[in-house]
Amino acid sequence: MMYPLYSITRFFRVPALGLVLGAGSLFSLSAQDETKTDVPERIDLTNFPGEIVDQVVVPIPAEIFTVLDKLGEPNWSNGIQIPENAGNARERAILALTFGSLVGEGFIAVQAKSADDIQKIGREVLTISQALGLANAVRPHSLAIIEAAGEKDWEKVREELDSTQQTVRKTMDSLRDTELSGLVSLGGWLRGTHVVTRFIGDDYREDKAELLNQPALVTHFREMLNEMKGPSKTSPQIREISNGLARLEAIIVSEGAVSQEDVLGLRDISEGMLKQYYFSKEEVGSADEN
């Protein structure tokens, strides 16, 4: 959602929770690895499932969370931060970012096996899809998410979260609204980045930090915002997010692991970008205290 600088698509098949990784610095489990219960010595960076968008690999967030679980079993419940009134924005660009981040939030809630939070996210996703004029396309997925969460069918929830983002992005692309489609991916990626950098920063290991080294992906999103047209390009939120991506790009400049100090820097920068549209300072502070 589905991953640290990661994106959430299939959404999260971005973040999402939603996660998008730059080509050449991917991490994943192979199908064979996913059947193992022991902790791998290192993450396989060469074979991550995903799709290629403008030569940038958009991986599957759920698999990244699976890797992190095997590496340390973080307390995913402490990572859930569903904002209040997420769908109140009027700007379509901000709604698209929020939609992507909520899908990423859904993957975090799946990791935490929190049925109540997943059902709330399902309702919020539907609300935002209505504001975007996509309710008819999203409603079946949203209702399926709510139903599957009530039955604690986590695999079904994952599938519907994946399908939700895919449906929204394909619908936007068919309407030639590719800018909003890209913002959905960016929103999921940012949400996933923030939660994973929090966990890695608190329990640093070099192999975990290696997941964050995604320079091509950061550059892709920064260039995407720079190429936007229309009023959204000059909105204060988009400008701040663009500046944040430039700061991330300055940290992630080479192959290899990211230092603990830089992980904390990535966490703070991604948090600052999310505060532009997703959650408030008070919400972040409250979640960190849990």
Secondary structure, DSSP 8 states (H G I E B T S, - for coil): ----S-----------------TTS--B--TTGGG--S--SS-B-S---EEEETTEEEE-HHHHHHHHHHHH---GGGG----TTTT----HHHHHHHHHHHHHHHHHHHHHT-HHHHHHHHHHHHHHHHHTT-HHHHHHHHHHHHHHHHTT-HHHHHHHHHHHHHHHHHHHHHTT-HHHHHHHHHHHHHHHHHHHHHHHHHS--HHHHGGG--HHHHHHHHHHHHT--SGGGGSHHHHHHHHHHHHHHHH--SSS---HHHHHHHHHHHHHHHTTTT--HHHHHHHHH-
